[in-house]
Amino acid sequence: MKMLTAIIKPFKLDEVREAIMDAGIAGVTASEVKGFGRQKGHTELYRGAEYQVDFLPKVKLEIAVKDEDVDRLVEAITQAANTGKVGDGKIFIQPLEQVVRIRTGEADEEAL
């Protein structure tokens, strides 16, 4: 099993969610986060004053999947989140040791 963490632009969330569902993945957790990478923030004008925005709004998706679903899911997220511009995001893939469904006590792949 793997845990995929994807950081995407907020306006791409609906497209990515649909792509995840189309890929046959049942669940995803989404969080609003802030951060920066190569995009490095930008300056904005507010009431005539210019100020630096260092941390940009992003959406963090966390998805637990079976090993055989990883490539299909990465492809779906990559296609749906891509704008071709700096700041499109990243996908991190980590091993997932154990999963337990609280309601039934099912473990590992049965819990996904």
Residue pairs with C-beta under 8 A, 6 or more apart in sequence:
1 64
1 65
1 66
1 67
1 95
1 96
1 97
1 99
1 108
1 109
1 112
2 64
2 65
2 66
2 67
2 70
2 93
2 94
2 95
2 96
3 62
3 63
3 64
3 93
3 94
3 95
3 96
4 61
4 62
4 63
4 64
4 65
4 70
4 73
4 74
4 77
4 91
4 92
4 93
5 60
5 61
5 62
5 63
5 91
5 92
5 94
6 16
6 60
6 61
6 63
6 77
6 81
6 89
6 90
6 91
6 92
7 33
7 35
7 58
7 59
7 60
7 61
7 89
7 90
7 91
8 16
8 58
8 59
8 61
8 77
8 81
8 88
8 89
9 58
9 59
9 81
9 83
9 87
9 88
9 89
10 32
10 57
10 58
10 59
12 59
12 80
12 81
12 83
13 30
13 59
15 80
15 81
16 61
16 77
16 80
16 81
17 28
17 30
18 80
19 76
19 77
19 79
19 80
20 28
20 61
20 63
20 73
20 76
20 77
22 76
23 69
23 72
23 73
23 75
23 76
24 69
24 72
25 63
25 65
25 69
25 73
26 112
27 63
27 64
27 112
28 61
28 62
28 63
29 61
29 62
29 63
30 59
30 60
30 61
30 62
31 59
31 60
31 62
32 57
32 58
32 59
32 60
33 57
33 58
33 59
33 60
34 55
34 56
34 57
34 58
35 55
35 56
35 58
36 54
36 55
36 56
37 87
37 90
38 86
38 87
39 56
39 86
39 87
40 54
41 52
41 53
41 54
41 55
41 56
42 52
42 53
42 56
43 50
43 51
43 52
43 53
44 50
44 51
44 53
56 87
58 89
61 77
63 73
64 96
64 99
64 112
65 73
65 112
66 109
66 112
70 93
74 91
74 93
77 91
78 91
81 88
81 89
82 88
98 107
98 108
99 107
99 108
99 109
99 111
99 112
100 106
100 107
100 111
101 107
101 110
101 111
